[in-house]
């Protein structure tokens, strides 16, 4: 009898169950060919820490022994999981909070300083953590186990961008520019499509795709990661996290493939 591990450390993904039905976010995976974007060794790709909401259902599953991997994978597909938050480091947490609240319209949900552990973190989003996806900003080089005094981070090739939906991309970009934000792609339709998008960077260089999607219940709707083996990544998120493959698109002209995964329709 082999138990499926569920309780994990800070640097891992935890499979869990929300207490009630809530919007559940999507994940965009991208695999680039010929090493144009990725480094040759996928193990070295730096990615944000992703966590899923913990609850009684997951705690019960953590103590459950499954008779086979297939039984464990079947449980993951049936459980009502959702993405809880994404964690990444910033060099000036107050500067980033100011940018996210003033330019992207997020709310500061909570902030705590842990002097004995020498780190500060803050949670931001568009609604309560109990029902909405959130961003957790961390001020410390926790991944390298160093302390206060870090003012910049290597983002890494594995992190792509975070998607923010808005009613009016042009107005949002205008506001971001007025606040001193960096616009790396002006508003306009995607190549071969009609969806209006733009790209901006936050004070630490993290990229945000601004998408025009009027009336969305959850603006923070996408985490884009680059992976070294697309099929392996799809298999992991399907089996371990119970996600569904929502769509897949090959772009041979630009030598990359993108896959959208999540717990429900993108809208």
Secondary structure, DSSP 8 states (H G I E B T S, - for coil): -EE------TTS------SS-----EEEEEEESTTSSS-S-GGG----EEEE---HHHHHHHT-EESSHHHHHHHHHHS---EEEEEEE-S-HHHHHHHHHHHS--EEEEEEEETTTTEEEEEEESS-TTTS-EEEEEES-TTTT--S--------TTEEEEEEEES-HHHHHHHHHHTT-EEEEEEEE-TTS--EEEEEE-TT--EEEEEE-TT-S-SEEEEEEE-S-HHHHHHHHHHTT--EEEEEEEETTTTEEEEEEESS---
